[in-house]
Amino acid sequence: MGQLFDLNHIAYIIVSLALTIIVLVLGKRHLKSAFTKDVFLKFFALSTFFLHLSPLWVDYLRHGAANVAANMIFPIFFCNLSMYMLVVAAFWANKQGKSFQAFAIVTAYGGVFGALISLFYPSYYLGAASMFEWGVFKSLVSHSTMLIGAAWLFIAGYFKIRLTNTLVFAFGLIFYGFAGVIVNTLYEAFGLPDPNAMYLSQPPLAEAPFLNAYAIALIMLILIGGFSLTYERYACAPSERTIKRLA
């Protein structure tokens, strides 16, 4: 039975993160044109999307029927919505406009957070007979491909890393929360059990009730702020730093 940080889980973390770094380094080194950067982004966005839906085909080919999981048709989890946003970002026509850059900021941070949380706490793996059950394995791999796609938005320069990203992401979190409210309300309207979309009804971990959706959102914003300040301090000229401009 799958357990948190058992040998298989630890091995997957190490191997997947190593491969993620290698792929991103190779992409940064060899993909220089806007076209090739976009192809890279589209590949990993679509890979994430089709891996997420792949049990439909796998189950049907094996059993002649397939069950549709709720998170295949509704953005119940934070990473679900980030996945859809990654696809939209990849196929956004004008990637130079301010609207895209704001959208890319939310998608990048949301995708990275969602992927890493799932990598280190894969709830779908806990209690599973094997990591290599397709439903479990595809979930692990799809979060890895999402991590690559979301990180690529940073690395390929689709937006500038600045302290103001924190404010943009804060508005993005309102969008995530609004999506959760819609899904929860829709379920309630049709007499379905509470899906706890975006963990608005209950915290993700029963043993840590203080770690609810609002606390997690605050932690994300603090991490983004700290990361942005550090990046500006060591990677930006003094005239480009947000604090310098505000002073």
N, C-alpha and C positions, 0 to 999 in steps of 0.2 A: 504493500500500500504506500502511495506517495506521501512523503512527509516533508515539511519545510526544512530546507538545508540538509537533506540526505545526500548521499554520494551522487546520485543522478542529478539532483537539482544543482549542487555545487559545480559539478562538471559542466552542466549546461551554461551556467552563469559565466564560467571562465572561458569556455570555448566560444560562446556567442559574443561576448564582449571583445575577445581577441579578434574574431572575424569582423566584427563591426568596425573596429579601429583600422584594420587592414584595408577593408573596402573603402572607408572614408578617406584614408591617406592616399590610396591609389587613385580614387576619384579626384581628389584635390590636385594631385600631381599631374594627371594626364588629361583631365577634362577642362579645357580652357574656354571654349566658345559657349555662348548663351544656349545654342541649340543642344550641344552635348550635355550641358548641365541640366537642361530641361528633360532630356531623354532619361537621364539617370534618375531624376526626381519622379518622373511618370512611371518608370519601371518599378520602383520600390513602393510608390503609392498604390499602383494597381496590384502588385504582388500581395500587399497587405490586405487589400479589399477581397481578392479572390481566395486567398488562404482563409480568410474569415468565413466565407460562404462555402468553402470546399466540402464540408461535411454533407451538404445537400446532395452533391454528386456522388461522393464516396458511399454514403448510406444507400442511396437509390440503386447504384450499381451492385452493391452487395446484397441488398434485401428487397429490392423492387419497390421500396417506399422510403421516404425521408421525412423526419420531423423537423419543423422549422423552430429553431430556438428564438426566444423573445428578442435577444440582443442582435438577431439577424435582421429584424424589421423595425426595431425601435432603438434609438441611441440611449440605452439604459445606463451604460457605464461611461465614465469619463473618457476612456480610451476608445470606446465606440465612436463617439462624436469626433474625437481627434482624428480617427481613421478617415471618416467622411470628409473632414476639413482638409486633410492631406491630399485627397483626390482632387478636391476643388482647387486647392492651391496649385497642384501640379498642372492642371489644365486651364488655369486662369490665363486669359489671352495677354493682357497688358500687365506685365510684371514690374513695370517701372512706376506705376501710379501709387499714390499714398494709400489708397484703399487696399490695394494688394499687400503693401508692406505692413499695414496694421494687421491684416488677416494673417499674413505669414508669421508675424511675431506670436500671435495667439496660437497658431497651429504648431509652430516649432516648439515653444515651451510646453504646450499641452501634450504634444506627441511624445516629447522626451520624458516628461513627468509620468504620463500614462504608461509608457513602455517600461520605464525603470521600476515603477511600483509593481507592475505585473511580473517583471522579471524576478524581483526579490520576494514578492508575495504572490505566487501563482495559485490563487484559490481553486482554480479548475484542476490543479494537479493534486491537491491534498485529498487523500483517500482513494485516488485512482489506482487501478490495478497495475498500470504500467505508464511510464512517461511516453511510450511509443504507441499508445492508443491514439488513433488519428485525431480525435477531438481535443486531446491534451496536447499532442505534439504540434498540431497546426496552430494552436493558441500561442504556444511558446515561440514558434518561428514567426508568426504574423506580428507579434510584438517586437521581435528583433528587426524585422524589415521596416516596421513603423519607426523604430528608433533610428535606423539609418536614414530613412526619408526625412524625418523631422530634424535630425542633426544636420542633414545636408542643407537645409534652409539657412542654418547658421554659417556653415563652412563655405558654401558656394556664394555667400554674400548677397542673398536675396533681401536682406535688410541689415541695417547697422545696429550693432549691439550698443545700446545706450541705456542710461538709467531710466529714461522715459519709457522704455519697454515695460517697466513695472506697472505704470499707469495704464498702458494699452492692455496689458494682460489682465489687469483688474477689471476693465470693462468686458474683456473676453470671458472672465469668470461669471459675470452677470449673464452673459449669453448661455454659458453652460447651465447655469442654474435655471434660467428660463426654459431651456429645453427639458430639464428634469421635471419642472412643474407641469409642463404640457403633457409629458408622458404619464406622470403620476395621476393627473386629472383625467386623462383619457381612460386609463385603466379603471379608475373609480367610477367614471360615468357608465362604463359597460359592465360594472359589477365584477371586475377581475381582481385577484389578490394584488396588494400593493407591490409594485416592482422595485420600490426604493431607488428610483432613478436618480443618478448623481448622488446617491446616499443622502438625500434630503430628509428621508423619514427616519432612518436609523444609521448609526455609524457603521463603517465597514467591518470593524472588529468589535465583537461583543465584549471581549476582555479589556478593551480600551475605549470606554464610552466617551471619554473626553476628546478623543480624536475623531470628531465629527466633520462634516463637510466644510463647515466654517473655519474650524481650526486648521484643517488641511489647506484650505485656500490661503489662510494667513501665512502658513509656513511656506507655501509656494512663493508668495509675494516677497517674503523676507529673503528667500534663497535667490530669487531673480534680482532683487535689489543688491544683495551682496555680490553676486556674480558680475552684475553690470558695473558696479563701482570698481571692482578688482580689474575687470577688463579695461575700463577707461583709464585706470591708473597706470597699467603696464603696456597697453597696446595703442593708446591714442595720444596724439600730441596734446600738450596742455590747452591749446586754444579750442580743441574739440571736446574737452571734458565738460560734462553737464554742470558739475559743481563750479567749475571755473567760469562758465558762462553766466550762471546764476549770481555769482559773487559780484 
